[in-house]
Amino acid sequence: MRYWSTPPWTSLTQAHDWLERAWQGAQTGQSYSWVISSREAPDTLLGTCALFAIQPGCRRAEVGYGLARPHWGHGYATEAMQAVVTHAFGAMDLRRLEADIDPDNHASQRVLERLGFVEEGYLRERWEVDGIVSDSRLFGLLRREWRAGSQPT
Ligand SMILES: CC(C)(COP(=O)(O)OP(=O)(O)OC[C@H]1O[C@@H](n2cnc3c(N)ncnc32)[C@H](O)[C@@H]1OP(=O)(O)O)[C@@H](O)C(=O)NCCC(=O)NCCS
């Protein structure tokens, strides 16, 4: 949770609220959240990934992802996000995806680079979570770049 946009949850109600927001987002088309699981253990939650801040008029959205700690380092986030990006640029017909990460979140940066995202900017003191102020590195990926062969191998 060190680089997340909210503090860790402390009650089950917060999980229920998240589920409700995820459901509402999908109903309104403002955001889509998916769970990540493995073929070997399809009922085990490894993490989540999402498209949010969807702007259909501008055909853009933000991406987000997170895994439970035991599942870090296996390439799962990249694999899951490859499916999300394919869906975003395919069925959803988006043109641009954005990501906002903590400058110290090197694992997340590697995921984005593997997907073909490029760094586009740096915003100072953009976040304040639990009293900790942090900067943002902004990344972007265009559909024409994805089509040009930026997919991870
Ligand atoms: C960011 C995150 C989703 C990466 O997912 P992942 O499936 O572990 O990513 P990968 O297995 O592809 O690893 C990506 C890179 O991070 C490195 N890495 C993975 N886990 C790491 C760890 N615990 N510490 C340091 N580096 C780590 C990997 O070695 C890899 O680097 P490489 O490409 O140079 O080999 C995962 O670390 C996570 O859930 N973190 C907490 C939530 C979070 O920060 N989400 C993103 C918010 S923007």
The ligand as an SDF file (V2000), in Angstrom:
LIG
                    3D

 48 50  0  0  0  0  0  0  0  0999 V2000
    3.5330   -2.8330   -9.1040 C   0  0  0  0  0  0  0  0  0  0  0  0
    3.1010   -4.2950   -9.1390 C   0  0  0  0  0  0  0  0  0  0  0  0
    1.6700   -4.3810   -9.6100 C   0  0  0  0  0  0  0  0  0  0  0  0
    4.0280   -5.0130  -10.1260 C   0  0  0  0  0  0  0  0  0  0  0  0
    3.4630   -6.2750  -10.4360 O   0  0  0  0  0  0  0  0  0  0  0  0
    4.3430   -7.5900  -10.6940 P   0  0  0  0  0  0  0  0  0  0  0  0
    3.4820   -8.6010  -11.3750 O   0  0  0  0  0  0  0  0  0  0  0  0
    5.0380   -7.9660   -9.4610 O   0  0  0  0  0  0  0  0  0  0  0  0
    5.3600   -7.0590  -11.7510 O   0  0  0  0  0  0  0  0  0  0  0  0
    6.4750   -7.8950  -12.4600 P   0  0  0  0  0  0  0  0  0  0  0  0
    6.5410   -9.3000  -11.9310 O   0  0  0  0  0  0  0  0  0  0  0  0
    6.3120   -7.7090  -13.9320 O   0  0  0  0  0  0  0  0  0  0  0  0
    7.7610   -7.1340  -11.9800 O   0  0  0  0  0  0  0  0  0  0  0  0
    7.9910   -5.8180  -12.4650 C   0  0  0  0  0  0  0  0  0  0  0  0
    9.3830   -5.3940  -12.0590 C   0  0  0  0  0  0  0  0  0  0  0  0
    9.3830   -5.1020  -10.6750 O   0  0  0  0  0  0  0  0  0  0  0  0
   10.3290   -5.9010   -9.9990 C   0  0  0  0  0  0  0  0  0  0  0  0
    9.7490   -6.2740   -8.7290 N   0  0  0  0  0  0  0  0  0  0  0  0
    8.7000   -7.0780   -8.5360 C   0  0  0  0  0  0  0  0  0  0  0  0
    8.4470   -7.1600   -7.2330 N   0  0  0  0  0  0  0  0  0  0  0  0
    9.3520   -6.3890   -6.6140 C   0  0  0  0  0  0  0  0  0  0  0  0
    9.6150   -6.0610   -5.2840 C   0  0  0  0  0  0  0  0  0  0  0  0
    8.8880   -6.5710   -4.2990 N   0  0  0  0  0  0  0  0  0  0  0  0
   10.6170   -5.2240   -5.0040 N   0  0  0  0  0  0  0  0  0  0  0  0
   11.3570   -4.7080   -5.9950 C   0  0  0  0  0  0  0  0  0  0  0  0
   11.1760   -4.9690   -7.2800 N   0  0  0  0  0  0  0  0  0  0  0  0
   10.1690   -5.8150   -7.5860 C   0  0  0  0  0  0  0  0  0  0  0  0
   10.5710   -7.0770  -10.9020 C   0  0  0  0  0  0  0  0  0  0  0  0
   11.8550   -7.6280  -10.7170 O   0  0  0  0  0  0  0  0  0  0  0  0
   10.4210   -6.4540  -12.2570 C   0  0  0  0  0  0  0  0  0  0  0  0
   11.5920   -5.7670  -12.6410 O   0  0  0  0  0  0  0  0  0  0  0  0
   12.3970   -6.2120  -13.9470 P   0  0  0  0  0  0  0  0  0  0  0  0
   11.4670   -5.9930  -15.0840 O   0  0  0  0  0  0  0  0  0  0  0  0
   13.5530   -5.2780  -13.9650 O   0  0  0  0  0  0  0  0  0  0  0  0
   12.7570   -7.6470  -13.7570 O   0  0  0  0  0  0  0  0  0  0  0  0
    3.2160   -4.9720   -7.7510 C   0  0  0  0  0  0  0  0  0  0  0  0
    4.5350   -4.8060   -7.2980 O   0  0  0  0  0  0  0  0  0  0  0  0
    2.2330   -4.4040   -6.7360 C   0  0  0  0  0  0  0  0  0  0  0  0
    1.1030   -4.8380   -6.6520 O   0  0  0  0  0  0  0  0  0  0  0  0
    2.6630   -3.3920   -5.9430 N   0  0  0  0  0  0  0  0  0  0  0  0
    1.8030   -2.7990   -4.9500 C   0  0  0  0  0  0  0  0  0  0  0  0
    0.6500   -1.9890   -5.5580 C   0  0  0  0  0  0  0  0  0  0  0  0
    1.1610   -0.9320   -6.5080 C   0  0  0  0  0  0  0  0  0  0  0  0
    2.1600   -0.2900   -6.2690 O   0  0  0  0  0  0  0  0  0  0  0  0
    0.4340   -0.7870   -7.6300 N   0  0  0  0  0  0  0  0  0  0  0  0
    0.7640    0.1790   -8.6590 C   0  0  0  0  0  0  0  0  0  0  0  0
    0.3190    1.5320   -8.2620 C   0  0  0  0  0  0  0  0  0  0  0  0
    0.7450    2.6950   -9.5520 S   0  0  0  0  0  0  0  0  0  0  0  0
  1  2  1  0
  2  3  1  0
  2  4  1  0
  2 36  1  0
  4  5  1  0
  5  6  1  0
  6  7  2  0
  6  8  1  0
  6  9  1  0
  9 10  1  0
 10 11  2  0
 10 12  1  0
 10 13  1  0
 13 14  1  0
 14 15  1  0
 15 16  1  0
 15 30  1  0
 16 17  1  0
 17 18  1  0
 17 28  1  0
 18 19  1  0
 18 27  1  0
 19 20  2  0
 20 21  1  0
 21 22  1  0
 21 27  2  0
 22 23  1  0
 22 24  2  0
 24 25  1  0
 25 26  2  0
 26 27  1  0
 28 29  1  0
 28 30  1  0
 30 31  1  0
 31 32  1  0
 32 33  2  0
 32 34  1  0
 32 35  1  0
 36 37  1  0
 36 38  1  0
 38 39  2  0
 38 40  1  0
 40 41  1  0
 41 42  1  0
 42 43  1  0
 43 44  2  0
 43 45  1  0
 45 46  1  0
 46 47  1  0
 47 48  1  0
M  END
$$$$
